[in-house]
Amino acid sequence: MMRGKEIRLERIMDRNTGKTIIVPMDHGVTSGPIEGLIDLGRAVDLVAEGGANAVLGHVGLSLHGHRRSGRDIGLILHLSASTSIGPDPNEKVLVNTVTNALRMGADAVSIHINIGADSEARMLADLGRTAVECMEWGMPLLAMMYPRGRKIENEHQVSHVSLAARVAAELGADIVKTVYTGDPDSFREVTRGCPVPVVVAGGSKTSDLATLEMIEGAMEGGAAGISIGRNAFQHPTPDRFIAAAALIVHHGRSAEEAYKVLQEKRS
């Protein structure tokens, strides 16, 4: 018999490929109403149309955007937050609960931990408590794990990223989101050392081809998918960009092939 976690995971991961395309839309708390997220409902509809498996955001995403119209798409509610103008943006605090996420119909929850931050100890305690709650309620947990802090000179360093990913798995996360280390071989060290699926973060806005090449490299390095925000919802045609990304994530096509398809659709 399938357990609650397994049933909910099928709503945010493709059951045939075991991979996922997640579009985070939690930027409204961190950065405010940025381009692409002014109208949350439209943003959700566009990435759903392109074939994204789930969107991720705060309570506002559920209240003002998710499942308003268009194709259905999985919902991951984010539990932690900070703002870009706070005293320490790396310090994430809990702003939602697992039980409330269940009441709101979420398919999973997520929490952000900055390994190396001054407040790392408290954030790790939050991660541990949240993981236990998720086990109790059968709720999948995605942990966003970033090496960030005074001791971190390069947040893409393989040893740092490997540590961050492993910490999440050790403390009970079901999926880990972390940064790409730059090439498939080094990223394979991260995925090999993490016993749960790893999805790669999109990072800052870059060109279509660069983003698709990063996706291809991450998948070659053992990633279970992507969690890309600005490069998706700020794209001129988010639905087409997601469809191109899906060619790589779910169908094993190359970045070059996906880019050609994207260019053809845009012409």
N, C-alpha and C positions, 0 to 999 in steps of 0.2 A: 504494500500500500504506500502511495506517495505521501510524504509529509508536507506540512504547510509551507516550509521553506522551498521545497522542490517545486511545488505548484506555483508559488509566486515567482521563483526564478525563471520559470518558463515564460512568464509574462514580460521579462526584460532581456531574455536571451533567446536567440533563435534555436528552436528545439532540434532542427535538422543539422545545423552547423556547429552548435555549441558556442557561437560567437555573438558579439553584441555591438551595436552602435548606439551610444548614449550621447545625448546633447544636453550638457549642463546649461541651465538658465538661472543660476543663483546669483548672477552678477549684480542684480538690483540692490542687494544689501551691501555688497562690497563697494560697488562703483556708482550706483544710482541708475537712472533710466538711460542706459547707453543705447546707441544705434543697434537696431535689430530686435530690441526687447521692449520698445515703447508699447507695442501692442502684443501682449503675451499670447493671446489667443491665435493671432495670425502666425506668430513665430512657431507655435506648437503645430498648427495645421500644416505649415510648409514642410517642416522636417518629418512629420508623420507621413505626408504624401511621398516624400523621397524614400521612405523605407526605414527610418530610424526605429530602433527597438524600444527606446525609452527616453523620456526627458527627465531632468533632475533640477529641483529648485526648492525654494522655501514654501511656506504655507501659501503665500501669495500666488504661486504658480497654480496651485489647486483651486484657489478661490477665483482667480481672474483669467485663467488661460487653458488649463488642461481639460480635455474632453468636452469642450464647448461645442465643437462641430468637427466635421471632417473624419478622417480615419482614426481608429483607436490607436493608442500608444501607451506603453507602460509608464508608470509614475513612480519616481524615486524622490521621497521628501528628504531634504537636507536638514540636519539637526543642529548644525553649529554655524557660527557666524562671527564676523568682525567687519569693520569698515576700513576703507583705505586711508581715512584721516584720523583714525583712532591713535592713541598713544603707542600701541604696538599692534600693527595689522596682523602680525604672525600669531597673536594670541587669540585662539578661537574659543568661544564659549557656547555652551549648549543653550539653544533657544526653542527647542521643540522636544517632544518625547516620542518614544516608540509607540506607546498606547494611543496617543493622539493621531499619529500617522496611520495606525490601523483604523481608527474611527473615520479618518478622511479618505479611506480607500486606497492608500498607497500600496504599491506592489513591493517596495523595498525602502530602506532608509539609508542615508549616507552621513558620514561624519568626517571632518577635516582635521588632520593632525600634522603639525609641523615638527619633524624630528630635528632637534638641535636648537629649537627656539627656547627662550628663557622660561617659558611656561610649559615646556615639554612634559614635565612630570604630571601636572594637573590634566593636560590633554590626554595623556596615556591612561590616567585613571578614568576619564570620561569614556574613552574607547573601551576599556575593559568592562565598565558597568553597562554600557550600551550593548556590547556583544552578549553579555549574559541575559539582558532583557530580550534581545532578539532571539536567543535560543529558547527562552521561555515561551515566547509568543509565536514562534515559527516565522519570523520576519527576516528576510535576507538583509545583510549589512554590507554596504560598500564603504571601504575606508579610503579616503583620499590621503595619501602619504607623500609628503614633500620634505626633502632635506633643506631646511631653511633656518638660519640663525647665525650668531656671531662667529661660530667655529666653521661654518660652511662657506668655503671659498668658491666651490663649484657644485651647484646643486644637481648637476648631471653626472657627477663622479660615480662610477659603477659601484664602488664599495658603499657609498652613502645610499644610493638608490636601492641596492640589494638589502641593506639593513632595514631601510624604511618599509619595503615590501614584506620582508620576513616578519617584522614586528607585528604588522597588521594580521598576518596569518596566524601567528603564535597567540595573539590575543582574541581570536575568534571571528575575524572578518571573513565573509564569503567571497568577496571580490575586492581586489586592490586596484586603485587608480594611482598611477605615479608617472613621473616624467620619463621621456625617452632619453637613452644614454648616448644617442648619436649614430649608432650602427647596429646591424643585426647581431653580430657576434657578442658585443658587450651587453646588449639587452638580453641575449639568451642566458647570460649569467644571472640576471635578475629573475627571469621566469623559471629557470632551472632550480633556483634556490627558494622559490615560493610555492608552497603546495596548493594554493588556490589560484583561480584565474586572475591574470593581470591585464588591465586595460591601460592604454597609454593616453596621457593628457595631450591636448592640442597645443597649449601654450599660446604665445602672442600671435597676432595676425600676420600671416605670411602669404606668399603666392599660392595659387591653386596647385601648381606642379610640386612645389616644395612640400606642401601639406600631404599630397597624395604619395609622394616618395617617402615621407616619414611614416605614413600608415603602412606602406608596403614593407619598409624595413622592420617596423615593429611586429607585423604579422610574421615575417620571416624569422624574427627573433623569439617567436613563441607567444606573442600577445594573444589574448582571448577577445580582442576587439579594441575599440577606441572610445574615448570620452572627449569629444571636441565641441567647444562652444563657439567662440568668436569666429573662427574660420568657417563655421557652418551657418549660424544665424545672421552673421553680418555679410554673408555672401550675397551678390546681386540676385542669385537664384538658389536659395537654400535647398529647395527640393531637388534640384538637379545636382547640386554638389553632394548631397547625401546619397543620391542614387549612384553617383560615380564612386564614392567611398565604399558603398556596399559591394560594388564589383570586386574590390580588393578584399574586403573583410569576409564576405560570405561566399564569394565565387572564385577566389584565388587568382584573380586577374592582376596584371602588372599596373604600376602607377602610370606608365606610358599609355597603356590601353585605356585606362579609366580617364586619363586626361583627354585623349582623343575623343572619347564619347562625350565628355563634358563640353568640349569645344564644338562638337557637331551639334549638340542640343542647343548651345547658346547662339549659334549662327542663324 
